[in-house]
Amino acid sequence: MAANSPNEPDDATLLAAIGRLWQQLDPPPVGLADGVLARIAAEDLEYELLTLVDGEGALAGVRHAAAEEPEDPGAWLLEYEGRDLRVYVRLTRIEERTRLDGWVVPARPVLAQLRLEGSDEPMQSEVDEFGRFEFSSVQPGAHRLTFTDIPRGSTRPMITPPFWI
């Protein structure tokens, strides 16, 4: 291979010039590198964390109803998103009792577990053929929902961030 003549830049100089050109014309989005590193780190976690997409009344409604006016009937909705499913949760307060109804979309055989933070034993409900699951009476406190694919038991369970009842 012939050596570069004195008038031709070497490969390192050309690559640096191309990098500067792309940095000016099409810079990467802010936080892209941090986001990619966080995603790679999350691949090794025991659970896949579902993302809260919508929480109609979740902050005010959940804490307000549980802490300040327990006899106030009401309902609030939470929506979570994962890699290949969405979970819709409706919490309904009736007198002294809170009921949790949920739907997994798309419907598939999943085991739903509801765990009160600090508790050893979760409540369990199998998701039916329509994607529905329920817990008829839920204690007040911080809870997490965990979903395990029954046919694909080898995949990581999906878990919600804590929410208050």
C-alpha positions as CSV (number, residue, x, y, z in Angstrom):
1,M,0.0,0.0,0.0
2,A,1.4,3.4,-1.0
3,A,2.1,5.9,1.7
4,N,0.2,9.2,1.8
5,S,1.7,12.1,0.0
6,P,2.4,15.2,1.9
7,N,-0.7,16.9,0.4
8,E,-3.1,14.1,1.5
9,P,-4.3,13.9,5.1
10,D,-3.9,10.6,6.9
11,D,-6.9,8.4,8.0
12,A,-7.1,9.8,11.6
13,T,-7.2,13.4,10.3
14,L,-10.0,12.5,7.8
15,L,-12.1,10.7,10.4
16,A,-11.7,13.6,12.8
17,A,-12.9,16.0,10.1
18,I,-15.9,13.8,9.2
19,G,-16.8,13.6,13.0
20,R,-16.7,17.4,13.3
21,L,-18.9,17.7,10.2
22,W,-21.6,15.3,11.5
23,Q,-21.4,17.0,14.9
24,Q,-22.4,20.3,13.2
25,L,-24.9,18.9,10.7
26,D,-26.6,16.2,12.8
27,P,-25.6,16.2,16.5
28,P,-26.8,13.3,18.7
29,P,-29.8,14.0,21.0
30,V,-29.0,15.3,24.4
31,G,-28.7,12.4,26.9
32,L,-28.4,9.7,24.2
33,A,-25.2,8.3,25.6
34,D,-26.5,8.3,29.2
35,G,-29.8,6.7,28.0
36,V,-28.0,3.9,26.1
37,L,-25.7,3.2,29.1
38,A,-28.7,3.0,31.5
39,R,-30.6,0.7,29.1
40,I,-27.6,-1.6,28.9
41,A,-27.2,-1.7,32.7
42,A,-31.0,-2.4,33.0
43,E,-30.6,-5.6,30.9
44,D,-28.9,-7.3,33.8
45,L,-31.6,-6.5,36.3
46,E,-33.7,-9.2,37.9
47,Y,-37.0,-7.5,36.9
48,E,-38.2,-5.4,33.9
49,L,-39.5,-2.2,35.4
50,L,-42.8,-1.1,33.9
51,T,-43.1,2.7,33.2
52,L,-46.0,4.7,34.6
53,V,-47.6,6.2,31.5
54,D,-50.7,7.8,33.1
55,G,-51.9,8.1,36.7
56,E,-55.2,9.9,36.7
57,G,-55.5,11.0,40.3
58,A,-52.6,8.8,41.3
59,L,-50.7,11.2,43.5
60,A,-53.5,13.3,44.9
61,G,-56.2,10.7,44.7
62,V,-54.3,7.8,46.2
63,R,-52.6,9.6,49.1
64,H,-55.5,11.9,49.6
65,A,-58.1,9.1,49.8
66,A,-55.9,6.9,51.9
67,A,-54.6,9.4,54.3
68,E,-57.1,12.1,54.7
69,E,-60.6,10.9,53.8
70,P,-60.8,7.1,54.0
71,E,-64.6,7.1,53.9
72,D,-64.7,9.1,50.7
73,P,-65.6,6.8,47.8
74,G,-63.6,7.2,44.6
75,A,-61.6,5.6,41.9
76,W,-58.3,6.4,40.2
77,L,-56.5,4.9,37.3
78,L,-52.9,3.9,36.6
79,E,-51.5,2.9,33.3
80,Y,-48.1,1.1,32.9
81,E,-46.1,0.3,29.8
82,G,-43.5,-2.4,29.3
83,R,-41.6,-3.7,26.3
84,D,-44.4,-5.8,25.0
85,L,-47.5,-5.1,27.1
86,R,-49.6,-2.4,28.8
87,V,-51.2,-2.7,32.2
88,Y,-54.3,-0.8,33.1
89,V,-55.2,-0.6,36.8
90,R,-58.3,0.8,38.4
91,L,-58.4,1.3,42.2
92,T,-61.9,1.8,43.7
93,R,-62.5,2.8,47.3
94,I,-65.9,1.6,48.7
95,E,-66.4,2.4,52.3
96,E,-63.5,0.8,54.2
97,R,-62.3,-1.4,51.3
98,T,-60.2,-0.8,48.2
99,R,-60.6,-3.0,45.2
100,L,-58.0,-3.3,42.4
101,D,-59.1,-4.3,38.9
102,G,-56.6,-4.6,36.1
103,W,-56.2,-5.5,32.5
104,V,-53.1,-6.7,30.6
105,V,-53.0,-5.8,26.9
106,P,-52.5,-7.8,24.8
107,A,-54.3,-10.5,26.9
108,R,-52.1,-13.5,27.6
109,P,-51.6,-16.0,30.4
110,V,-49.8,-14.0,33.1
111,L,-49.7,-14.4,36.8
112,A,-50.3,-11.1,38.6
113,Q,-49.0,-10.6,42.1
114,L,-49.7,-7.7,44.4
115,R,-47.3,-7.2,47.2
116,L,-47.6,-4.8,50.1
117,E,-44.1,-3.3,50.8
118,G,-42.6,-5.1,53.7
119,S,-44.9,-8.1,53.3
120,D,-43.5,-11.6,52.7
121,E,-46.6,-13.1,51.0
122,P,-48.1,-11.5,47.8
123,M,-51.7,-11.8,46.8
124,Q,-52.0,-13.7,43.5
125,S,-54.4,-13.5,40.5
126,E,-54.2,-15.3,37.2
127,V,-55.0,-13.1,34.2
128,D,-58.0,-14.5,32.4
129,E,-58.4,-14.9,28.6
130,F,-59.7,-11.3,28.3
131,G,-56.6,-9.9,30.1
132,R,-58.4,-9.2,33.3
133,F,-57.3,-9.7,36.9
134,E,-58.6,-8.5,40.3
135,F,-57.8,-8.2,44.0
136,S,-61.1,-7.6,45.8
137,S,-59.8,-6.2,49.1
138,V,-56.4,-4.5,49.3
139,Q,-54.8,-3.1,52.5
140,P,-53.7,0.5,52.6
141,G,-50.0,1.2,52.0
142,A,-47.3,1.1,49.3
143,H,-47.8,-1.8,46.8
144,R,-46.1,-3.2,43.7
145,L,-47.6,-5.3,41.0
146,T,-45.5,-8.1,39.5
147,F,-46.4,-9.9,36.3
148,T,-44.8,-13.3,35.3
149,D,-45.5,-14.8,31.8
150,I,-46.7,-18.3,32.6
151,P,-45.7,-19.9,29.2
152,R,-42.4,-18.0,29.1
153,G,-41.3,-18.6,32.7
154,S,-37.7,-18.0,31.7
155,T,-38.2,-14.3,31.0
156,R,-37.8,-11.7,33.6
157,P,-40.9,-10.7,35.6
158,M,-42.3,-7.2,35.0
159,I,-42.8,-5.0,38.0
160,T,-44.4,-1.6,38.6
161,P,-42.9,1.1,40.7
162,P,-44.5,1.4,44.1
163,F,-48.0,3.0,44.3
164,W,-50.0,4.1,47.4
165,I,-53.4,2.9,48.4
